[in-house]
Amino acid sequence: MGVTDTTVTVDGLEVHAFQIPTDGPDGEETDGTLTWDSTTIVVVLAQGGGRTGIGYTYTDVPAATLVETKLTPVVVGGDALAPAALWRRMSVQIRNTGRPGLGAMAVSVVDVALWDLKAHLLELPLTALLPSFHDRVPVYGSGGFTNYPLDRLTAQLAGWVEQGIPRVKLKTSRHPADDPARLTAVRKAIGDEPELFTDANGALSRKQALYWARRFAEEWDVSWFEEPVSSADLEGLRMLSRAGPGGLDIAAGEYGYVLRDFTNLLRAQAVDCLQADITRCGGITGLLQVAGLAAGHQIDLSAHCAPAVSAHAFRAVERLRHLEYFHDHVRVEHTVFDGVPSPSGGALCPDRTRPGLGLEIKWADAERYRVHGAATGE
C-alpha cells in the first residue's frame, strides 16, 4: 500500500562502492587528457517506511565516506517525501567541506536515492513524480577511446548504428595527427547519414581547437565538438562557438557541480548545447534547477552518462537534446543492477511497470568488485 498523507522518515543510508575494471586494450582506456583502468560506482541505499531507494554516482571512495560522515546525520530522521528539503540540508552541511567535486557528487548520490525512495513509497515509477516533457530520451553511442585500434573503434561505433542509434561519438585529440585516419575509418564504417560527434576532453589550445573544428566539420561532417578546450576556458569556448563552423555545436558542462558552474557557461555564451551529469550536479533536485537555467537561456541540455537514472530524470528537461550512452557506464550498470533499460529506436524509455528507477542490485555479481561497505549477505 502506498504512502499518501502520512509522515515517513528516512531511517538510514547504506553506502557501498564497487570498482569495475575497464575492457580496453591492455586493461586501459584513454581520451584526450586521461588514462584509466577502472570505473568506481558509489551506491547509496536510502531506507524508510519499509522501502529502499537506490542512488549512484561515478566517483571515488572518498565520496562514500563523505556520505557516511557528513550527509547521513542531516538526512536520517528527515521527511522521506521531501527530497528537495533534504537536498538543501545536505548542501548547507558540506559548505566547509567543499561543495564542488566530491561534495556535489556525494549530495547527488543521496538525492537520487531519496527520490527513488519517495517513488517506492508512492508505488510509482520515478519518472511519474517529475514533469514529463518527453516520452523518450534520445541517445548517442559514446566510447571510441583513443587507444582503440581501428578495427575495434569502427566496430563499436558501427555497432551502435546497427542497433538503431543514429548518432555516435569518439574521443579525439590525444594524438591529433592520428585523428584523420580514425575519423575517415569511422565515417566509412557508419555511412554518411548518422551524426558523428567528437570529444577532445579539453586537450587542445584555442587555435588548435579552431583548426580541428573546421576540419572535423568540412572533412567528416562532424556536428558536435565537446570540450575542445578546457571547460574552465569560457573565453575559448565562446570564441569557438562564434568562429567555428555553423553546423558544429560546441558543448560543455559535464563537470558542472554547482548551479554557478552552469550559470557561468550560459552567461558567457560559451556553449551551443549545455551538458549536465545528474550524478555530479546535485542529483535530480540539482538537475531540475539546471534545466530551468537552460530553458531560460534558450539552450538545449544534453545528459552526460549514467543512462539508467538519466532515462527517467531527463524526461523532465524541456530543452532536452539527447543522452550520452557511454560504454563504461553501460557496462557498469549492467554489472551492478538488474532492470537497466536498453535503447530502442535510438532512445531510452523508462520502465513504467516498476516503481522508482526500476533497479535492483545484483549483489552476487557486484560483490567481487567491492571496495567500500559491508556485504549484505543477499
N, C-alpha and C positions, 0 to 999 in steps of 0.2 A: 504494500500500500504506500503510495507516495505521500510526501510531506507537503502540506499546504500552508496552514496558518500557524503552525506550532514553531517554537524556537528550537533549533538544533545547533549544538555547539560542536566545534572541532575538537575531537578527543585526543588526537595525536598526529604527528608526522613521522613517517618511517622513511629513512633515506638509504639508498643503495647506489652503487656506481659499478659500471661494467666497462672494461676496456677491450674493444674488438679489433684484432689485427686487420690491416688492410690486405687486399688481394692483388696489389700492384706488383710489378716486376721486382724481384728480389725482396719482396715484402714491403716496398715503399711506393709512395705516390708523391708527385711533385707538381707544383704550379709555378707561377712566375716568381714567387718570393719565398716559398716554404717547401720543406720536405717533411713527411710524416710517415709513421709506420703503424699507427693505430688511431682509433677514434674512441673517446671516452663519453659515455652517456650517463648522466646523473638522473636517477629516477626517484621521485618522491611520491609516497602514498599518503594521502590525506584521509583521515578516518573520522567518522561522525555519524550518529544516528544508525549505526549498524551497517553503514555503507562505506565504500572506499573509492576515492578518486585518484587517478594516475596523472602525473605530470612528468615531463622530462626536458632536459636541456643537454646540449653538446658542449662540454667544457672540460674541466679537470677536477680532481678530487677535492681541492680546497673549497670549491663551491658547495660540495656536500657538507663539509664541516661547518661552513658558514650558515647553512640552513639549520643545522643542529644547534649551534651556539647562539646565533643572533635572531633567527626568524621564528623558530619553534616557540620560544617564550611569549612572543606577542601574537601568535596565531592560535595556539591552543587555548580553548575557552571562548574563542570568538564565534561570531554568528556564521555558521556554515552556509547560510543562504545569502550572505553578503560578501562575495569575494572582493569587490572593489573597496569596501571599507577596510578589509584586512590587507589589501594591497597598499593602501595609504599608510597603515600602521607599519608595514614592513619597510616602506620607502623611508619613513622617518627613522626607523631603527638603524638603518645602515648609513646614516648621514656621516658619521665619523669613521666608519669602516671603509667607505668609498662606494658611491652609487654606481659609477660606470664599471664596466668589466665584470669581474666576479660577482660584485654586489647585485648588479642588474640581472645577471643570469640566475643567481640564487632566488631573487624575487620572482623571476619569470617561471621557474620550475614549480615553485609553490603556488603561484597564481593559477597556472594551468591545472594543477592538481585540485585546487579549490573549486574552479569552475566545473571540472569533471565530477567532483563530489556533489556539487549542487545538482547537476543534471541527473546523477544517480538517485539522489534523494527525491527528485521530482519525477523520476522514471521517464526521462525524456532524452533523446539524442542531444548532444551538446549543441549542435547547430540550431536546434529548435529554441534555445534560450537567447539566441543572438538575432540581430536583424538579418534578413535574407534578401540581399540584392540579386543573388545569382543562384542558380540551381546546380551549378558545377563549377569547378576551378580548373581552367586550362593549365596544362603543364608543359614544360620543356625538359627534354632529357639533358642531363648535365654530368660531365665527367671529363673524358678526353684529356687526361693528365699528360703533362709534358714529357714524362718518361715512358709513356706507352710507345711501343713500336708501331709502325704504320698499320700493320695488319690488325692489331688489337684496337687501335684508335678508330679505324674505319668500320670494323665490325661492330663496335659498341654504338657508334652514332647511327650507322645504318640500321642496326637492330631496333633502335627506338623508332625510327621512321617506319620500319616494317610493322611495328606494333600499333601504328596509327598516330604516333606523336609527331606533329608537323613542324616542330622546331627543336633544334639541338644546339648544344654549346660545348666548345672545347677550351681548355686552358692554353694560353699563349704567353709569349714574351719572356720566357726564361732564357732561351737562346733564340733571339729574333731571326737570325739567319736561317733557322730550321723551319720557321713558320710557313713560308710559301709552299714548300713541299707538303707539309702537313695539311694545310688548307686546300690545296689542289686535290690531294687524295681524298679528303673528306667530301668536298663538293662533288667529285666524280662518284663517290660511293652512295651519296644520298640523293643525287639528282638535282635538277635546277629548282624544283618547286618548294621544298622545305626551307623554312627560315634557318639561317646559320648565325649563331651567336659566338662571341669571343669574350674571354675574361683574362685580363692581364694581372689581376691581383696587385695592382699598384706598382708594377715592376718598371715602368717607363718614366722618362723625363717628359716634360711638356712637349718639346719639339719632336722627340721620338714618337710620342703618342699621336701627335697630329699627322706625322708621316704615315704611321701604320693605319690610322683611322681612314685615311684617304685610300690607301692600298687595299685594306680589307673590303671597303665598300665597292671600289671600282673593279677589282680583280676577282673577288669571290662572293660578291653580293651579300656581305655581312651587314646585318641590320641592328646589331646590339653590341656595344663595346662597354664591358663592365670594368670599373675601376682601372681605367687606362693609366692613371696616375694615382697616387695615394688618395684615399677618401678624405684625408685631412687637408689636401691641397684644393681648397674651394675655388681659388682663382684659376688654377689649372683646369679643373673640371668645367668651370664656366667657359673658359676660353675654348675648350674642345667642343662643348655643346654649341657654341656660337660659330666657330670657324670650321668645324668638321662637316662632312657630307650631310646633306639634308635628310637622307634616308637612313642614317646611322644614329641610333639613340645612345646617349651616354648615361650610364646607370651607376648608382652607388647608394649606400645606406645600410648594407648588411651588418656593418659594425656600429650601427646606432644603438646606444644603450639607454639613454635618457631622452626625454622629449626635445631638449635643446639641441641634441645632435641632428635631429630631423629638421628642426626649425632653421638651423644654420645652413643646411644644404638647400632648403627651399628659398630662404631669403636671399641667398647668394645666386639663385637661379643656376645652380651648379649641375643639375641633372635634368634629363628629358624624361626619365622614369625613376621614381624613388623605389628603394628596396627596404624591406623590414624583415627581421628574423624574429619570430614570435618567441623563440627560446632565449632571446637576448634583450628585447626591447620592453620588457616588463610583462611578458605573458599576454593573455587575452585582454586584460584591462589596459595595458600599455598600448597594445596594437589598436584598439578602438580609438585611442587618442591620436595615434599617428595617422590612422585612416581619415579622421576628421581634418587634420592638417593638410593631407594630400588633396582631399576634396576641395578645401578652401582655396588651395593654390592651383586647382585645376590640373593636377599632375597625377598620372596613373601610379599605382603602387603594386610592386611585384613581391611575391612571397619568397623569402630566402629559405629554402630547405625545410627540414622537419615535416615531411609530407603528411604523416598520419594525423598530426594536430592541425597543420595549416589547412588541410582539406575542409575542416569544419570552420575554423575561425575566419578564413579569408572570404567565405561567402558573405560575411558581414561588411566587407570592404566595397564601398560604392564604386571607387575608381580602380577596381581590380584589373590588372593586366594578365598575370599568369603566376605560376608556382614553379620553383626550381625543383625538379625531380632528380635529386642528387644521388649519384651512385653509392657513395659511402653511407649516407643516411638510410637509403632504401635497404641496403644490406643489414645495417644495424637494427633497424626497426623490425625487419622480418626475423632476425635472430632473437630479439628480446620479447617481441609482442606477438600475440595472436589477434587477428582482426584488423590487420593493416590493409588499407584499401589499395587496389591496383588500378592503373589507368584504363579507361575505356573510351574509345573515340577521342583520344588526346586530352582527356580531362579526368580529374578525380571527383567522385561523388561520395559524400559521407554515407555510411550505412545507417539508415533511419530506423532500422528494426532493432538496434541495440542501444542501450542507454549510454549516455556520456560519449566519450570518444570511441566506444565500442572495442576498447583494447583490454586484453588480459595478458599478464606477464607469463611467459613460458619459463618458469623457474628452472626446470631441469636443463633446458638448453642454455640459459643465461649464466648459470652458476659457475661454470668453468672460467668465465671471464670476470668474475667478481674482483674488484679492487677496493671496495668500501662497503661497510654494513654487514649485518649478520644474515646468514642463510635463514630462510623462513621455515624450512622443513617441509615445504609443499612439494 
